[in-house]
């Protein structure tokens, strides 16, 4: 018992010291929001920002930090440091900035790559204020339809449909209507979701506390005693859901959102699952103007402080000096000789596998501390995408701003097994789940950019091994055998999508698809995964949580992005906050909440 009292006293002392420390400048010292300007449709203007190609003369002098990768984890940490007065250079290997936030055009159609929808962007929520501060309030958001998600089970045309509505009361009441007799089950399930997701901050605290204290909390058992988040982190979604109900259909509906983090329910952590359900309780949003608007409004914050965000800049190596301290990078611009760029801080948004296995010198890569971290995580599942261009406006085609999750059956274990035990030739006929939605229907400005054109985006799982034999072939030149395998997946998805949206059958103008190898090339995903390292139970274990910290075993080298925290846009941006907090030596969450209180106080004063 005395051990708990001692550990508790130490914990309180360290939390107060850690959360109130303010050694570095405060990025949230002032509210920089201003009334949003009109959405920019001028392609030349946008190209100057999101396609700013690397050249040596564009590299700022006297850099404070270099960020590898321009995903939201990289852009986010660069913007935070820029607001603290730091000069930051962000380097992106692709010709267009943004990582999963970028868009591409095909035959006049605009497709997003990875931003499908976001939650917690209700006015003056902490997350919304964070995004607003990093973009000066210029990034606008459009609320999706309600229901925001629809789960379709069985026959794609006439199967059972379950509506997921935002607003906690509406969410629960809709489920109760769909499953009479299970009312108490649904209420109790949502109570647990609220209880567990409300303590996701425990994961942040564990990463930000000094490592010896975090280890003490785990070893004494105090962590599980005080944190419902970590009590459920090592329990699978399937196990927890089955304790509430034996109804297979309800089990599937309560588990449906696993596609947003890429792990099937029998291997997924319930704590992460709860966070994702709760994420959309106040609504679901899409960036007004399309996903590229995110980068378009983040970059000026970085540039304003004297930094730069450059594309077509492949980082080939992280430079480490004789004291085993990161001091720069070797970067190669397109058609250029490699050059060294130096800075006292190097931040990687390239993912743990790319960073440790590809960018570090061999003698550094073999360090026991690095090998230990690599041993705690594994690659996530590969992803497959299908993009469909359709003639007609969203009104003409009756395309809702709603997402659909399709499952051929309500036995998720069987679906998973049949898919992953199949050959690459048979697998397309056993796709276990896919997500489909219309980005053009979610964006009220889409018609102005692409008049008379609409789009659908479809995402599903696939095994990297089914495409691995072509990994060394050049992009778009991998040969007919590769194209045949890819086409089989695309056609299977297209056929089912037409059944879900029968109105598009004779309106399809074009479609293109992306395999895990596509993700490797365009997103820098090490094995074609959408969500970085596997987000299963192993990543959520406390031992792995404290091992994956912003500070790496290499002094001066820091980690940001999905691998550091949680998957998706919100997870990667929160990782940026954790990383910047470590670099600046202050808890930016405390600063953000103080700014929020001031904003709310000022608003209340104005309305009096």
Steps between C-alpha positions, in 0.01 A plus 500: 500500500782738588643444153180642347514808724866561411438447131195726516694778669780477242247497217324816624832679546627409156172580323488845657865562412462362150170665413584842639858522384555772238863508398442587134282757319124447491358440147153583635589829668255691279186418305594544133166413345355743252184484287550233232558619148328350195605155383772537235424330168794642306714194425813703439474663842451167673780338302750755635428369849428129466748434217794711614782291352831472683810685389805590709429875479162448671656354815487763779815587691550440873242226527369402843354169381450274199186289463502188280159452340210742444213294638290671763735375773789677326310813401345519845825491697661745256210742540512473879873570506452785253248660734768477768735698276697207354623483141403157366563323168253226398615258228257285300607230253183521289437774243199622697496587870267359760551123530153351549361856486583547132264468204557394140321557170398242243324606179371818665382325817648588839555218748612513860749241622447456872284771657152349507342664804593646838329538835534737797501807279197651668550870568746578780583138580870469595572314176327764288688779676828314441432475126378859484813633672731316262317639196402845638137388472517474120432127466124455475293186566167372369272293719397170341149358480335328792534200506870552433562123475273222374585135563378264226489127574429218254376576151646836390180609327235378743699418812432614854600862558588657832528877539771655718392848604706762676384626838535244777128480564415464129775240455362284781133545411562402137674179610217421742245532218704260290545243776185475713561305819866608512437847643685441827792341318538804277477743792761311703729465200495874437562571869816290478603674175465838672687385809794353307531760224482783751831385641702491178692784661661231720687383190627854443607534864683168492701612195581841648598392852866420567567140396587371853167629633305342214673169567423527871132552427494185288704278733301589811168437328394855584446585135227240450349593836457868412443477123199332335668575167792270579282241674326446166800565272606134504148365445374433149192664353350157431539385859352814652207523256414131546469557875220747433298300249487167316316662208744462207340780302525745789858388569592589142327839513668589830836400344456656155736795540812281519563590136608848608807361677562186297479206744231230510305485828655176626844670505397862564533680832164598648648824632592620151160386373324703771702810407390470135131457586511800731692705241185547289242549774475876433503473122711410197670758278680523167743779397321763294684528171636146518781328689774711338365802692662358814854536366414824321422663835759328721800594284468882537535464878836327449617743231402805706764408761773473234460129423419313180302194389648342188396210277705260287762491774592142580679461832751219450662498842490662842846632587629394842825645639773330703306571822206302361293813460282572196630813333353510150377309198620395157240613249476447125284722283368365171786483250746643754801373689441431870578780743536527876271731696572557867282589800522432876163320500380235256138385512373201308145455373612212280391226742705285732591232244609743229692711750687226683547248219565730202616843613747427779860385443540121554706537818230720655218279374639204695484676838318279757260782591391536137467126446294479817254758370473327163426175680197653669311589182413341169387622161135588456275338241540608140234720348327499161317802353258548213414846364196542274420805284129544418324735259246719678459717807427361846140620463456331162653178634340521844834451675479559876779639719495171690751216534405136442669200662413180318529149653388193300422316826472566873762239592815716497737219601382287208529791257852576617614135483353436154671810363850461641523124437404547135743525211550833327282365215208407729528779758302761297191280536539495880553869583375514861419869534538825315429867552343712226399865490474799270761769575334726243168478686667597830660815360256783414763667281577195286265600217692828455828310451368206300166599344274210406731242655464284811724247669493192719792369706516139618751360749559144619767272642738287297813301570832652396626149418252470212687782320850465643658328200470824301643729770823570310325592176453865407168663576252471211741255333449188708369290213178323399504240781503769766231699320287186477512436876427865575214508249334197662474685832383819330230325299369311803470826694345679202235231453387517864515880506263518203255287697526742792462799263292363209442856371864526385501190277480679163673817620849368576756693299825357637653315791849434629634292786792482738662190651734479801787567258324820394495602866870422530582730209264791563460493879836358607318217680760233570270207410205680348314563825264797549539535876870450570596224743236245593250662737414175676526409866880480495536871415258600775676309777646743759851363441475588130338836572790616716758358257360699205576851623581814302864484608678210329815318619695742276551842658356777287272258308127516576196305382159633398199363310271198529763259630564721802138524613178390326399458137333746267507878475407564864746241630787636289427863593488413869835325452631832366387671821675235712818532292503880507438492876814293548711723274378825655511365855145594589161331502319643199171341603497724807578801279224403256241462776601836649452664160162327465388635837602849390312465169185385681535782754537759223198359319290512816604861557397601147154345538424678828 
